[in-house]
Amino acid sequence: MRPIVAIVGRPNAGKSTLFNRLLGRRKAIVGDEPGVTRDLNFADTEEFGRAFTLVDTGGFEPKSTDVILTQVKAQMRLAIEESDVIVFLMDGRGAPAAGDAELVRTLRKSGKSVVYAVNKIDTPARKDLLADFYSLGVSPLLAVSAEHGLGLDDLVDAVIEKLPVAAPEDAAQDRTRIAIVGRPNVGKSSLLNMLIGRERSIVSPIAGTTRDAVDTPFEHAGKGYLFVDTAGIRRKSRVAEAVESYSVMEAIRSIDRSDAAMLVMDGSAGLTTQDEKIAGIIADKGKSCVIVVNKWDIVEKDAKTADHVKERIREGMHFLSYAPVVFVSALTGQRVANIFGVIDMVAAEGRTRIPTSRLNEAVAEITARHPPGAWRGKEVKFYYATQTSVSPPTFVFFSNRPEGVEDGYMRYLASSLREYVGLHNCPVRIFIRKKE
């Protein structure tokens, strides 16, 4: 499981710019106006051989009564609570503000490892401004310029030094790990109880992570499963509990540790933005998924309702088009037992290896049927492909001009390959490399 590193600070301190610089790409919106970041923004990255999840947060305004800024503040406190290391970024263009001092106090109370950095120190003369920030009583202070990439090696070194040592995996390697994720109050725990309550063959719960998550090993029909129930992750503070977005942070941790995810939705509430956000995390992590529409017993429906709901889910979660949808009631047990078969199916597909000969036959037919467009007047060719890993099935296509393969054609390759080799219920990842 990847450690989480959160970037916090007051509005317009340059947090999103630092986030993008560390990732090497523009993922967050960057602007000169304060308060651009309205939600938690995250991405996986790797620095000097250490992998972690980087989280960008909104600006901390302690005295604001604005509804949005109040929610941003709560989300930032949530990020502090869930993070392993925190980067507190301050604006070096002026003196420390009252908000900086309050945030220092908050970080001290959290007991978390913190790296303190002063941003926008982009000339030798500006380094003198660093002295003002020692009045906050924190040390050491790192001088950086996120915009120009200055001082970031020292910042990354400090972060990596504070990252926790990875905990050893438990002995349940032969079990299929399933992360049960979803918004609060959609019935995740009830669903888990119904899943494991039928056979009554539950193994004693074992400690999962340093976050006190409880993993539940279970045997069903001779197969082993390990359910990671996000509701079992340690109790949040009252502030965090009031913010629905806490499920996003839970999902990041739990999905990392899983072979597949079970995204539980409230069938009586319909598809929500939060559902789509968690679905996006599953897709970004490249995990197989089962979409479980719960509380189906209380939904007013006719013979076509399920089809309409599936269509709405496919529209709102097009990036999870591969995920099968199951309609259940955790309360009554309706169709809950069917979930095991669907889990087995998606997990098995995720572990599929395609013979090289079959793979290249598929690639030849796919590219012949619809060749890639020319790039700068030059023909783009594919020579061969190879599968490099599973969970998810990952393929490398070798081309004469990788830079000429457009996003639309990448989507065509993925959907066509999925069809040709029978990977209908799991994600596939394709990378284009230049043939040397």
N, C-alpha and C positions, 0 to 999 in steps of 0.2 A: 504494500500500500504506500502510495506516494505521500510524503509529508506535505503540509500546506504552508505556504509562505504568503502572508497578506501584506499589502502595501496600504498604509493608512496615513492620514494627514488632513490638514485643513483644505478647503476648496482652492483650486488653482495653484497648488504646490508643485504640480507636475507629475502626479501619481500615474496618470494614464500614459504620459510620455515615457516614463520610466518602465512601465509595464510593457509597452510596445518595444522599447529599446532592448529590454532583456529577452523578449521573445524573438527579436529580429524581424518582426513583421507588424503591420498595423492591424491590431484586432480591436482596440478600444477607440472610441471617438475622442479626438483631441481637439480642443478649442481654446481660445483665449478667454472666453467667458467662464466665470466660476460656476461650479455645479453642473458640468456637462454629464458626469457619470451619475446615473440614477439608480444603478443596481449593481449587484455583485457581478464582476466579469472575471472569468477564470480561464486558464489554459495550462496544459502540461508542458513542461520544458525540461531541459537537461543542461547542466552546467558542470564542466570538468568531471564528467562521469557520475554526477549525482542527479537523480531525477526527482522533481518535485512539482506540485501544482501551485502556480502563481495566481493570486487573487487580487484584483484591483477593486477598490472600494470608493464610495462616494465621499465627498468632503465633509469633515466634521465641523459642525457649527453648533456649539453648546448652547447658545442663548436663543437660537431660532425657534419660533413657534409655527413656522410654515409646515403644513402637513407633510409635504414631500420631503423636506429637509429633515424633519423629525424621523421619518421612516428611514431615510438614508443613514441617520445617526444610529438608529437601532440596528440596521444591517451591518454597519461598521463594527458595532460592539459584538454582534454575532460572529463576524469574521475574526475578531480578536479572540473570542472564546474558543473557536474551533481551530485556530491556527497553531502550528508548531513553532514558527518563527515569524516575527513581525518586523517589517521595515517601516519606521516612522520617518516620513519625508517632510522636511520643513522648507519653507520658501526663503531663500537666502537674499532676496531683494530688499528685505526690510528686517526690522527687529522682531524678536519673538513676540507672539501675540498671546492674549489671555487664553485663547483656545489651545495653543501649543502647550501651555503649562497644565491645563486641565487634562489634555490627552496624555501627558507624561504621567500624571497621577493615576489615570485610568490604567495605563500600561503597567505601572508598578503594582497596582492592586491585582492585576491579572496573573502575575507571577510568570509570565511568558518570557521567552528569550527575545530580546529586541535589538535591532540594529538601528542606530540613530544616524540620519544623513541629512545634510543641508544641501538643497538643490539650487541650481542656477548660479553655481560658482564656476564661471566659465573663463575667468582670467586670473592671473596671479594676484592682481591687485584686490580682487574680490575675496580672496582667502582671508583677508583681515576681518571680514564680516563674520567669520566663523566664531570669533571670540565672544560676540554678543550672545550666542546660543548656549554657551557654557553656563549662563545665568539660570538655565533650566535645571541645573544640577545633574546632567547626564554626561557620560563619557564612556568610550571615545566618540567623537563626532567625525563623520566622514564627509569630506567636501566632494560633491558630484555635480555634473551637468548632464541631466538625462537627455537634453536636446542634442548636445554635442558628443555624448558618449564618454565624457571625462570622469575618471574616478570609479568607473563601474567595475573594473577588475577587483579593486579593493572591497567594493560593496558585495560582490558575489562571493569573494573569499570569506568575508565575515558571515554571510548567510550560511554558506556551506559548513563553516566551522560550528555553527549552532544547530545544524540539522540533527534530529535524533537518529541514533543507530537503528537500522531496520530490525524489527522484532522477528525472530525465527517463525517460520510457518508452522502450523500445527500438523499433526500426523494424518489428518483426514485428506490426504492428497488424492485418494481414489474416489472421492465424493464429488458430485456436481455442485458447485457453489452457486447459490441463487440469492441475489440481492433483492429484497422486497422493498420497493421504493414507491413514493407517491406523496401527494399533498397530505397535510394533517387531516385526520378524521375521515379518511376514505375507507378505512377498515383493514389496514395492513395487519395489525395484530390479530384481529378477529379471523382474518383469512389464514394466518399462520396457525392459529389454534385449531381451526377446522381441518387444515391440512394434516397436522400431526396427531389430531385427536381420533381419527378414524381407526388407525391400526394400533394405537396405544403402545407402540414399540419405540418410543422416544428414548434416545440415549441421554444421560445426564448432561445438562448444558455445560459448555466449557468456556472459559474466559477467551475472548476473541482478541481484542486489541487494547492498547494503552488507553483508549477512549472508553473502556468498559462496555463495549458492545458485547452482547451475548449471542454467540453462534449456536444454532440448534442443529445438531446432527440427527438424521432420521433415516430409517430404512423403510422402503416401500417396494413391494413386489421383487425383493431380492436386490434392489439397487440402493446405493447410498447417496444421500443429499446432505448439503449443509446450507441451511437457511440463515441468511444474514438479515435480521429484522431491524430496520432502521429505527423502529420505535424503541428498540432495546438500547440504543445509544444513550449515554448518560443524560440525565435530566438537565435541561437547559435553564438558564436564569429566567427570571420573570420577564425581563426585557426581551430576550430572544424568543421566548414562547409566544409573545404577542406578535411576532413577525412571521408571516407565513413562509417567507423565504428561507427559514431555517432548514426546510426539507431539501433545499438545493445543496447546502453544505453537507448534510447527512448523505445525500445521494452520491456526491463526489467521493466520499470515503468508502462507502459500501460498494459502489459499482466497481471501483478499483480492485476490490478483493474478490470479485465474482467471475464466474464463467459466463453467466447470463443474468439478465435482470428481469424481474417481474414488476412491471409498471402497473400499479393499482390505481384505478380511476373510480370516481363516484358516478355511477350511471344515472342517478337522479339529478345530478348537477350539470351534466354535460361536460364537454371539453373546455378546459380553462387555460389561461396563459401559463399558469404554473405547471400544469400537466405538460404543455408543450416545452417548457423550459427544461424539465427533468428528462423528457424524451430526447431533447437535444444533447444532454450530457451523455445519455446512453449511446447515442449515435457517435458523438465525438470520441468516446472511449472505445468504439469499435466492438461493442458487446452485442451478443444475441439477446433477443428480448421477447417476452410474452406480455401482451397488453391485456390486463384483466379488468373488465368492466364489472365492478362490484355493485351491490344493492339492486340487482336487476329485478328482484322480487317486488320492489315498490315502484317500479317504473310503469306508467300506463303505456301499453304497447298493443300493437296488432302484428300481423304476420310480416310486415315490412319494416317494423321499427328497428330491428337489429341491423338490417342492411343499411338503413339510413344512418344509424350511428357509426357503423363501420366506414361508410363513405365520408362522414364528417371527420372521423379520426384520420383517415388517409389524406384528406385535404389539409388538416391542421398539422399533421405529423408526417409529411411526405418523406422526410429523411429516415423514417422508420417503416417504410413501405414493406420491408421484408418481415415485419413482426406479426405473427398471428394474433388474432383477437378472440378472447374467450369471455363469455357472459356468465357471471356466477352470482350466487348470494352466499356470502360468508355466514350470514345469520341462519339460513335454512339448510345450507350445505348443497344447494342446487348446483350441479355440474362442477363442483369444486374438485372432485376426484379426477375429472378429465384433465386437470392442469398438469398432472404428472406426465402423461403421455406427450403433451405439447412441449414440456420442458425437455424431455428425452429427445424429441425430434430436433428442436433448435440447437441443443447442445451437441448432438451428434453431427449435425450439418456444420457447425462451427469448427469441429475437429477434422473435417474432411480434407483429404489430400488427393489432388487430381494427378493422375499419371502424366508425365511430361509430354508423351506423344499425343494423348487426348487433348491436353491443354493447347498444344500448338496447332492441332487440327482445328480446334475451335477458333483460335486467334486468326488463322488464315482465312477461315470462312467469314468471320465477323468483319474483318478489315476489307475483304474482297467485296462483300455485300454493300458496304458503305465506307469507302476509303476516306481517310482524313483529308481535310482541305489543305491546300498549299500554304506555305508560310514564307512570306516575302518572296513570292514567285518560285520558291523551291519546293519540290515534292517531299512530303513526309512519308517515310517508310517504317514499317515494323518488321523486324527480323525474326525474333523468337521471344518466348516468354517462359518464365519459371516460377514455381510457387516457393516462397521463402519461409512461410510460417503458417500456423493455424490459429484459430481463436482470436481474431477472425482469419479466415483464409486470405492470405496476402500474396499478391502476384507482382512480379517485376516484368514490365515489357521493355524490350530493348529497341531503340529507334535511332535513326540517323539525326533527327532533330527533335529532341524532347521538348524544347521550348516552343515548338510549333503546334503542340497538341493542346487544343483549347479545352476549357472546362466542359463545354457541351459535349465534346467528343469523349471526354473522360467518362461522363455519365452514360453515354451510349455504350462504351466498352464495358462498364460495370454491369449495366442492365442486360446486355446481350450475353456476356460471359455467364452471368447468373442463370440465364435461361438455358444456355447450351450445356452446362455441366450439372444442372439440377440443384443449384444452391438457392432455393426459393425462400428459405426461412431464416437466413443469417446474413450478416453484413459481409461484404467483400471489400478489400482495399487493393487499389492498383497504383503502382508507382512506375513512372517512366524514366528510364535511364538511357544514357547515350552509349551506343555500342562502340567500344574502343577498337 
